[in-house]
Amino acid sequence: MLGVLGLLIVCTLVIWFEVPKLRQKKAKKELWLFYTVLAIGMVVSICKALGLNVPNPSDLSAAIFKPVSIFLLRLLS
């Protein structure tokens, strides 16, 4: 739980330093992107800190392209 608390503190500090700059520039799209990327990163980081299994993005691409490669190999053989 100490790791999760540390992550939340770091996240709060990042928001505290970055959001006022984005609001001052009136960068609404960048602000939404910032919050979205930060939220995704926080969810993954908290899952890792709690010891949960976080899938690797390359596993998804392997699952998608393996049947395609098998099909193409059978087609070309």
Backbone as XML, in Angstrom:
<?xml version="1.0"?>
<chain id="A" units="angstrom">
  <residue number="1" name="MET">
    <atom name="N" x="0.813" y="-1.201" z="0.000"/>
    <atom name="CA" x="0.000" y="0.000" z="0.000"/>
    <atom name="C" x="0.851" y="1.256" z="0.000"/>
  </residue>
  <residue number="2" name="LEU">
    <atom name="N" x="2.060" y="1.136" z="0.495"/>
    <atom name="CA" x="2.951" y="2.293" z="0.514"/>
    <atom name="C" x="3.313" y="2.710" z="-0.906"/>
  </residue>
  <residue number="3" name="GLY">
    <atom name="N" x="3.447" y="1.723" z="-1.789"/>
    <atom name="CA" x="3.735" y="2.023" z="-3.192"/>
    <atom name="C" x="2.595" y="2.781" z="-3.855"/>
  </residue>
  <residue number="4" name="VAL">
    <atom name="N" x="1.369" y="2.399" z="-3.548"/>
    <atom name="CA" x="0.198" y="3.078" z="-4.113"/>
    <atom name="C" x="0.129" y="4.510" z="-3.600"/>
  </residue>
  <residue number="5" name="LEU">
    <atom name="N" x="0.410" y="4.692" z="-2.326"/>
    <atom name="CA" x="0.419" y="6.040" z="-1.755"/>
    <atom name="C" x="1.490" y="6.906" z="-2.419"/>
  </residue>
  <residue number="6" name="GLY">
    <atom name="N" x="2.650" y="6.334" z="-2.638"/>
    <atom name="CA" x="3.715" y="7.059" z="-3.328"/>
    <atom name="C" x="3.321" y="7.445" z="-4.747"/>
  </residue>
  <residue number="7" name="LEU">
    <atom name="N" x="2.673" y="6.535" z="-5.448"/>
    <atom name="CA" x="2.210" y="6.828" z="-6.808"/>
    <atom name="C" x="1.185" y="7.950" z="-6.823"/>
  </residue>
  <residue number="8" name="LEU">
    <atom name="N" x="0.265" y="7.926" z="-5.858"/>
    <atom name="CA" x="-0.747" y="8.979" z="-5.793"/>
    <atom name="C" x="-0.119" y="10.337" z="-5.476"/>
  </residue>
  <residue number="9" name="ILE">
    <atom name="N" x="0.899" y="10.345" z="-4.625"/>
    <atom name="CA" x="1.591" y="11.600" z="-4.322"/>
    <atom name="C" x="2.302" y="12.130" z="-5.551"/>
  </residue>
  <residue number="10" name="VAL">
    <atom name="N" x="2.994" y="11.263" z="-6.265"/>
    <atom name="CA" x="3.692" y="11.686" z="-7.490"/>
    <atom name="C" x="2.697" y="12.182" z="-8.529"/>
  </residue>
  <residue number="11" name="CYS">
    <atom name="N" x="1.582" y="11.483" z="-8.682"/>
    <atom name="CA" x="0.555" y="11.892" z="-9.637"/>
    <atom name="C" x="-0.003" y="13.268" z="-9.281"/>
  </residue>
  <residue number="12" name="THR">
    <atom name="N" x="-0.245" y="13.486" z="-8.000"/>
    <atom name="CA" x="-0.753" y="14.774" z="-7.546"/>
    <atom name="C" x="0.253" y="15.892" z="-7.833"/>
  </residue>
  <residue number="13" name="LEU">
    <atom name="N" x="1.521" y="15.612" z="-7.614"/>
    <atom name="CA" x="2.553" y="16.620" z="-7.898"/>
    <atom name="C" x="2.645" y="16.933" z="-9.389"/>
  </residue>
  <residue number="14" name="VAL">
    <atom name="N" x="2.544" y="15.908" z="-10.212"/>
    <atom name="CA" x="2.583" y="16.124" z="-11.661"/>
    <atom name="C" x="1.407" y="16.986" z="-12.100"/>
  </residue>
  <residue number="15" name="ILE">
    <atom name="N" x="0.227" y="16.682" z="-11.579"/>
    <atom name="CA" x="-0.952" y="17.494" z="-11.913"/>
    <atom name="C" x="-0.773" y="18.913" z="-11.421"/>
  </residue>
  <residue number="16" name="TRP">
    <atom name="N" x="-0.242" y="19.063" z="-10.229"/>
    <atom name="CA" x="-0.069" y="20.387" z="-9.627"/>
    <atom name="C" x="0.866" y="21.261" z="-10.448"/>
  </residue>
  <residue number="17" name="PHE">
    <atom name="N" x="1.911" y="20.663" z="-11.037"/>
    <atom name="CA" x="2.867" y="21.448" z="-11.818"/>
    <atom name="C" x="2.444" y="21.653" z="-13.263"/>
  </residue>
  <residue number="18" name="GLU">
    <atom name="N" x="1.782" y="20.690" z="-13.861"/>
    <atom name="CA" x="1.506" y="20.745" z="-15.299"/>
    <atom name="C" x="0.162" y="21.364" z="-15.671"/>
  </residue>
  <residue number="19" name="VAL">
    <atom name="N" x="-0.870" y="21.100" z="-14.909"/>
    <atom name="CA" x="-2.209" y="21.556" z="-15.281"/>
    <atom name="C" x="-2.326" y="23.079" z="-15.341"/>
  </residue>
  <residue number="20" name="PRO">
    <atom name="N" x="-1.775" y="23.834" z="-14.391"/>
    <atom name="CA" x="-1.891" y="25.296" z="-14.514"/>
    <atom name="C" x="-1.279" y="25.855" z="-15.802"/>
  </residue>
  <residue number="21" name="LYS">
    <atom name="N" x="-0.182" y="25.263" z="-16.256"/>
    <atom name="CA" x="0.438" y="25.711" z="-17.510"/>
    <atom name="C" x="-0.495" y="25.455" z="-18.691"/>
  </residue>
  <residue number="22" name="LEU">
    <atom name="N" x="-1.123" y="24.278" z="-18.703"/>
    <atom name="CA" x="-2.025" y="23.949" z="-19.802"/>
    <atom name="C" x="-3.283" y="24.801" z="-19.763"/>
  </residue>
  <residue number="23" name="ARG">
    <atom name="N" x="-3.780" y="25.088" z="-18.571"/>
    <atom name="CA" x="-4.959" y="25.952" z="-18.466"/>
    <atom name="C" x="-4.634" y="27.379" z="-18.874"/>
  </residue>
  <residue number="24" name="GLN">
    <atom name="N" x="-3.446" y="27.832" z="-18.545"/>
    <atom name="CA" x="-3.030" y="29.186" z="-18.903"/>
    <atom name="C" x="-2.943" y="29.341" z="-20.421"/>
  </residue>
  <residue number="25" name="LYS">
    <atom name="N" x="-2.493" y="28.292" z="-21.088"/>
    <atom name="CA" x="-2.403" y="28.314" z="-22.550"/>
    <atom name="C" x="-3.755" y="28.034" z="-23.207"/>
  </residue>
  <residue number="26" name="LYS">
    <atom name="N" x="-4.754" y="27.698" z="-22.400"/>
    <atom name="CA" x="-6.093" y="27.327" z="-22.880"/>
    <atom name="C" x="-6.028" y="26.164" z="-23.870"/>
  </residue>
  <residue number="27" name="ALA">
    <atom name="N" x="-5.198" y="25.199" z="-23.533"/>
    <atom name="CA" x="-4.987" y="24.022" z="-24.375"/>
    <atom name="C" x="-5.918" y="22.909" z="-23.908"/>
  </residue>
  <residue number="28" name="LYS">
    <atom name="N" x="-7.174" y="22.973" z="-24.324"/>
    <atom name="CA" x="-8.170" y="22.006" z="-23.854"/>
    <atom name="C" x="-7.897" y="20.596" z="-24.367"/>
  </residue>
  <residue number="29" name="LYS">
    <atom name="N" x="-7.516" y="20.465" z="-25.631"/>
    <atom name="CA" x="-7.256" y="19.133" z="-26.178"/>
    <atom name="C" x="-6.047" y="18.495" z="-25.495"/>
  </residue>
  <residue number="30" name="GLU">
    <atom name="N" x="-5.016" y="19.291" z="-25.279"/>
    <atom name="CA" x="-3.820" y="18.778" z="-24.615"/>
    <atom name="C" x="-4.119" y="18.408" z="-23.163"/>
  </residue>
  <residue number="31" name="LEU">
    <atom name="N" x="-5.001" y="19.169" z="-22.529"/>
    <atom name="CA" x="-5.370" y="18.889" z="-21.156"/>
    <atom name="C" x="-6.121" y="17.567" z="-21.055"/>
  </residue>
  <residue number="32" name="TRP">
    <atom name="N" x="-7.055" y="17.331" z="-21.979"/>
    <atom name="CA" x="-7.770" y="16.055" z="-22.002"/>
    <atom name="C" x="-6.821" y="14.902" z="-22.277"/>
  </residue>
  <residue number="33" name="LEU">
    <atom name="N" x="-5.897" y="15.093" z="-23.203"/>
    <atom name="CA" x="-4.912" y="14.056" z="-23.502"/>
    <atom name="C" x="-4.027" y="13.785" z="-22.284"/>
  </residue>
  <residue number="34" name="PHE">
    <atom name="N" x="-3.608" y="14.854" z="-21.614"/>
    <atom name="CA" x="-2.789" y="14.726" z="-20.412"/>
    <atom name="C" x="-3.510" y="13.891" z="-19.355"/>
  </residue>
  <residue number="35" name="TYR">
    <atom name="N" x="-4.766" y="14.224" z="-19.074"/>
    <atom name="CA" x="-5.525" y="13.487" z="-18.071"/>
    <atom name="C" x="-5.740" y="12.030" z="-18.486"/>
  </residue>
  <residue number="36" name="THR">
    <atom name="N" x="-6.000" y="11.792" z="-19.751"/>
    <atom name="CA" x="-6.234" y="10.431" z="-20.231"/>
    <atom name="C" x="-4.980" y="9.572" z="-20.094"/>
  </residue>
  <residue number="37" name="VAL">
    <atom name="N" x="-3.862" y="10.093" z="-20.562"/>
    <atom name="CA" x="-2.603" y="9.337" z="-20.492"/>
    <atom name="C" x="-2.189" y="9.138" z="-19.035"/>
  </residue>
  <residue number="38" name="LEU">
    <atom name="N" x="-2.365" y="10.168" z="-18.221"/>
    <atom name="CA" x="-2.026" y="10.057" z="-16.804"/>
    <atom name="C" x="-2.908" y="9.014" z="-16.112"/>
  </residue>
  <residue number="39" name="ALA">
    <atom name="N" x="-4.190" y="8.995" z="-16.425"/>
    <atom name="CA" x="-5.100" y="8.017" z="-15.813"/>
    <atom name="C" x="-4.734" y="6.595" z="-16.221"/>
  </residue>
  <residue number="40" name="ILE">
    <atom name="N" x="-4.442" y="6.388" z="-17.493"/>
    <atom name="CA" x="-4.042" y="5.052" z="-17.952"/>
    <atom name="C" x="-2.749" y="4.619" z="-17.263"/>
  </residue>
  <residue number="41" name="GLY">
    <atom name="N" x="-1.799" y="5.528" z="-17.209"/>
    <atom name="CA" x="-0.530" y="5.226" z="-16.545"/>
    <atom name="C" x="-0.704" y="4.927" z="-15.070"/>
  </residue>
  <residue number="42" name="MET">
    <atom name="N" x="-1.588" y="5.671" z="-14.414"/>
    <atom name="CA" x="-1.818" y="5.442" z="-12.982"/>
    <atom name="C" x="-2.486" y="4.095" z="-12.741"/>
  </residue>
  <residue number="43" name="VAL">
    <atom name="N" x="-3.457" y="3.744" z="-13.570"/>
    <atom name="CA" x="-4.133" y="2.451" z="-13.398"/>
    <atom name="C" x="-3.138" y="1.310" z="-13.560"/>
  </residue>
  <residue number="44" name="VAL">
    <atom name="N" x="-2.309" y="1.373" z="-14.586"/>
    <atom name="CA" x="-1.319" y="0.315" z="-14.811"/>
    <atom name="C" x="-0.297" y="0.286" z="-13.672"/>
  </residue>
  <residue number="45" name="SER">
    <atom name="N" x="0.157" y="1.455" z="-13.239"/>
    <atom name="CA" x="1.143" y="1.517" z="-12.161"/>
    <atom name="C" x="0.584" y="1.001" z="-10.842"/>
  </residue>
  <residue number="46" name="ILE">
    <atom name="N" x="-0.647" y="1.343" z="-10.529"/>
    <atom name="CA" x="-1.263" y="0.856" z="-9.294"/>
    <atom name="C" x="-1.462" y="-0.656" z="-9.353"/>
  </residue>
  <residue number="47" name="CYS">
    <atom name="N" x="-1.857" y="-1.158" z="-10.503"/>
    <atom name="CA" x="-1.994" y="-2.617" z="-10.655"/>
    <atom name="C" x="-0.649" y="-3.312" z="-10.441"/>
  </residue>
  <residue number="48" name="LYS">
    <atom name="N" x="0.403" y="-2.760" z="-10.995"/>
    <atom name="CA" x="1.737" y="-3.338" z="-10.808"/>
    <atom name="C" x="2.173" y="-3.239" z="-9.347"/>
  </residue>
  <residue number="49" name="ALA">
    <atom name="N" x="1.871" y="-2.106" z="-8.698"/>
    <atom name="CA" x="2.253" y="-1.927" z="-7.292"/>
    <atom name="C" x="1.505" y="-2.902" z="-6.385"/>
  </residue>
  <residue number="50" name="LEU">
    <atom name="N" x="0.294" y="-3.264" z="-6.752"/>
    <atom name="CA" x="-0.490" y="-4.211" z="-5.961"/>
    <atom name="C" x="-0.186" y="-5.664" z="-6.320"/>
  </residue>
  <residue number="51" name="GLY">
    <atom name="N" x="0.695" y="-5.861" z="-7.285"/>
    <atom name="CA" x="1.100" y="-7.211" z="-7.662"/>
    <atom name="C" x="0.138" y="-7.913" z="-8.596"/>
  </residue>
  <residue number="52" name="LEU">
    <atom name="N" x="-0.741" y="-7.153" z="-9.234"/>
    <atom name="CA" x="-1.685" y="-7.755" z="-10.178"/>
    <atom name="C" x="-0.991" y="-8.025" z="-11.510"/>
  </residue>
  <residue number="53" name="ASN">
    <atom name="N" x="-1.496" y="-8.987" z="-12.242"/>
    <atom name="CA" x="-0.928" y="-9.340" z="-13.532"/>
    <atom name="C" x="-1.407" y="-8.339" z="-14.586"/>
  </residue>
  <residue number="54" name="VAL">
    <atom name="N" x="-0.472" y="-7.591" z="-15.150"/>
    <atom name="CA" x="-0.786" y="-6.625" z="-16.197"/>
    <atom name="C" x="-0.288" y="-7.201" z="-17.514"/>
  </residue>
  <residue number="55" name="PRO">
    <atom name="N" x="-1.183" y="-7.412" z="-18.481"/>
    <atom name="CA" x="-0.753" y="-8.018" z="-19.742"/>
    <atom name="C" x="0.175" y="-7.106" z="-20.532"/>
  </residue>
  <residue number="56" name="ASN">
    <atom name="N" x="1.066" y="-7.734" z="-21.249"/>
    <atom name="CA" x="2.012" y="-7.026" z="-22.097"/>
    <atom name="C" x="1.320" y="-6.690" z="-23.424"/>
  </residue>
  <residue number="57" name="PRO">
    <atom name="N" x="1.478" y="-5.467" z="-23.937"/>
    <atom name="CA" x="0.827" y="-5.126" z="-25.209"/>
    <atom name="C" x="1.267" y="-6.007" z="-26.377"/>
  </residue>
  <residue number="58" name="SER">
    <atom name="N" x="2.471" y="-6.529" z="-26.326"/>
    <atom name="CA" x="2.925" y="-7.382" z="-27.417"/>
    <atom name="C" x="2.191" y="-8.725" z="-27.430"/>
  </residue>
  <residue number="59" name="ASP">
    <atom name="N" x="1.640" y="-9.126" z="-26.286"/>
    <atom name="CA" x="0.844" y="-10.361" z="-26.244"/>
    <atom name="C" x="-0.413" y="-10.216" z="-27.101"/>
  </residue>
  <residue number="60" name="LEU">
    <atom name="N" x="-1.005" y="-9.048" z="-27.088"/>
    <atom name="CA" x="-2.192" y="-8.800" z="-27.910"/>
    <atom name="C" x="-1.851" y="-8.879" z="-29.396"/>
  </residue>
  <residue number="61" name="SER">
    <atom name="N" x="-0.754" y="-8.251" z="-29.789"/>
    <atom name="CA" x="-0.380" y="-8.300" z="-31.211"/>
    <atom name="C" x="-0.009" y="-9.719" z="-31.626"/>
  </residue>
  <residue number="62" name="ALA">
    <atom name="N" x="0.623" y="-10.469" z="-30.747"/>
    <atom name="CA" x="0.946" y="-11.864" z="-31.066"/>
    <atom name="C" x="-0.323" y="-12.692" z="-31.222"/>
  </residue>
  <residue number="63" name="ALA">
    <atom name="N" x="-1.299" y="-12.450" z="-30.368"/>
    <atom name="CA" x="-2.556" y="-13.190" z="-30.461"/>
    <atom name="C" x="-3.305" y="-12.863" z="-31.749"/>
  </residue>
  <residue number="64" name="ILE">
    <atom name="N" x="-3.167" y="-11.648" z="-32.221"/>
    <atom name="CA" x="-3.843" y="-11.237" z="-33.456"/>
    <atom name="C" x="-3.129" y="-11.789" z="-34.685"/>
  </residue>
  <residue number="65" name="PHE">
    <atom name="N" x="-1.804" y="-11.676" z="-34.716"/>
    <atom name="CA" x="-1.068" y="-12.005" z="-35.927"/>
    <atom name="C" x="-0.655" y="-13.462" z="-36.049"/>
  </residue>
  <residue number="66" name="LYS">
    <atom name="N" x="-0.693" y="-14.230" z="-34.971"/>
    <atom name="CA" x="-0.313" y="-15.635" z="-35.069"/>
    <atom name="C" x="-1.254" y="-16.417" z="-35.987"/>
  </residue>
  <residue number="67" name="PRO">
    <atom name="N" x="-2.575" y="-16.294" z="-35.845"/>
    <atom name="CA" x="-3.452" y="-17.007" z="-36.785"/>
    <atom name="C" x="-3.277" y="-16.530" z="-38.233"/>
  </residue>
  <residue number="68" name="VAL">
    <atom name="N" x="-2.992" y="-15.260" z="-38.394"/>
    <atom name="CA" x="-2.778" y="-14.727" z="-39.750"/>
    <atom name="C" x="-1.514" y="-15.342" z="-40.347"/>
  </residue>
  <residue number="69" name="SER">
    <atom name="N" x="-0.457" y="-15.430" z="-39.558"/>
    <atom name="CA" x="0.788" y="-16.002" z="-40.085"/>
    <atom name="C" x="0.623" y="-17.495" z="-40.384"/>
  </residue>
  <residue number="70" name="ILE">
    <atom name="N" x="-0.111" y="-18.212" z="-39.541"/>
    <atom name="CA" x="-0.364" y="-19.639" z="-39.806"/>
    <atom name="C" x="-1.155" y="-19.799" z="-41.098"/>
  </residue>
  <residue number="71" name="PHE">
    <atom name="N" x="-2.162" y="-18.971" z="-41.296"/>
    <atom name="CA" x="-2.961" y="-19.018" z="-42.512"/>
    <atom name="C" x="-2.095" y="-18.748" z="-43.741"/>
  </residue>
  <residue number="72" name="LEU">
    <atom name="N" x="-1.246" y="-17.707" z="-43.665"/>
    <atom name="CA" x="-0.404" y="-17.369" z="-44.814"/>
    <atom name="C" x="0.632" y="-18.464" z="-45.088"/>
  </residue>
  <residue number="73" name="LEU">
    <atom name="N" x="1.175" y="-19.062" z="-44.052"/>
    <atom name="CA" x="2.138" y="-20.144" z="-44.255"/>
    <atom name="C" x="1.481" y="-21.351" z="-44.915"/>
  </residue>
  <residue number="74" name="ARG">
    <atom name="N" x="0.271" y="-21.676" z="-44.504"/>
    <atom name="CA" x="-0.452" y="-22.798" z="-45.139"/>
    <atom name="C" x="-0.839" y="-22.462" z="-46.576"/>
  </residue>
  <residue number="75" name="LEU">
    <atom name="N" x="-1.171" y="-21.223" z="-46.802"/>
    <atom name="CA" x="-1.554" y="-20.801" z="-48.148"/>
    <atom name="C" x="-0.369" y="-20.847" z="-49.113"/>
  </residue>
  <residue number="76" name="LEU">
    <atom name="N" x="0.790" y="-20.458" z="-48.631"/>
    <atom name="CA" x="1.970" y="-20.402" z="-49.482"/>
    <atom name="C" x="2.733" y="-21.722" z="-49.571"/>
  </residue>
  <residue number="77" name="SER">
    <atom name="N" x="2.411" y="-22.692" z="-48.721"/>
    <atom name="CA" x="3.126" y="-23.970" z="-48.749"/>
    <atom name="C" x="2.554" y="-24.896" z="-49.795"/>
  </residue>
</chain>
